[in-house]
Amino acid sequence: MRKKIITILIGILLITTAVLIIGTKSVLSEKNLMKSDELINPTIRAGYTDITVKQAWDLLTDLSNGIQIPIDVRSDSEWTAAHIDTPYPENPQHWPYLQTGQNLTKFMELYKGKEIILYCAAGSRSTAAANLLVQNNFDGVIYNMLGGISAWTDAGYPTTRNDYSNITVDRAWVLLTNISNGIQIPIDVRTPSEWAIAHIDTPYPENPQHWAYLQQGENLTKFMDLYQGKDIILYCKAGSRSTATANLLVENNFTGTICNMLGGITAWTAAGYPTKPNTPPDTPVITGDTKGKIGEEYQYTLNTTDIDKDNIYYYVNWSDNTTNQLIGPYHSGEKTTISHVWSEKGTYIVKVKARDIYGSESDYATLEIKMPYSYTTINQFLEWLLEQFPNAFSIMRQFLCY
């Protein structure tokens, strides 16, 4: 009997030990799972949210979800070379080396209670900055943009420099169809033949201007004088020539605002925005005397405008035996004066048409000129007669004021 009791007690002890061992393993397993969950969801543990560049773009281009401020923590040289381009009030701010604690106190005070999106080149420095802010109890919402500006540009989102901005064709269209945001002038730097075939079609005063080969320095000084202090949007076929032009203008200290349209007219047409071919100048206006004397010089003023602001030549046909004239070039709207002498009596129809630098011609303008008989020969005879008889013909002298 005693032996049975001991056996039962040993059994109970063994069962109890087994239960305790199983329970301990269960607890340890649960703790390990908790640790695993924390590693899988580091943003929850760290107190900030990792987001993709697509999520960042959606946040930074829509004020309905609040205002998020992009914070660039890269070096000064990296910021100058390029940074993300998003519209005010969600435009990027530069806080170099924030991840090292530089200006941390000032940053914490300035952005307290605000939503920020941290980014760097690829993500490591922005992650360090996010952790630093959390450790210092930042009172705001922190997003960390995964992949940094490298992923941003790879996804085709716009960047800008301190000296010029890269913009999408969608952004260009918004700027060029709304003068409430100021007047931006599109500058086409392609060849004359490319321009003549098609160029972007935007309304005055934001209609495109053509400056062929500007990226090569052609007419650079003239361009700088004409557009200093103005907002311009450069474009070409796909973007390389306009980028070269933007860099050239920056190197030469252009004082206006430069935007570079990414993808050029190729991306513009692919997005469904309008284009048009070259437009000829308007029919010229001719002003001047419509009657006179043969042998005398008469001046006539010519003027016309070109909707594309192209330079203009005038083709002039005097309708007599003289050679037809081609004069120019002149700026659109610039008046020019030309003179002519008729040698024979008659009625003449002067014809003038304008031609732009791409060869597109206007209709003819006409002006009727009448040249009656000249009294030059008779006047010369009377003067000779009076000289020969100085004391005669007193009445005639008074009449001729001789």
SULBELTA-V483605 format. One record per helix or strand. SS is the DSSP state (H for helix, E for strand). FROM is the first residue (numbers start at 0). TO is the last residue. Records with the same first field share a line. If there is no record, write none. Layout:
# SULBELTA-V483605
SS = FROM-TO  FROM-TO
This chain:
# SULBELTA-V483605
H = 1-39  41-45  52-59  62-64  75-80  97-99  103-109  123-134  147-153  168-175  178-180  191-196  213-215  219-226  239-250  263-269  375-387  393-399
E = 48-50  67-71  82-83  92-93  114-118  140-144  158-159  164-166  183-187  198-199  208-209  230-234  256-260  274-275  284-287  290-292  296-302  311-316  324-329  335-340  345-355  360-360  364-371
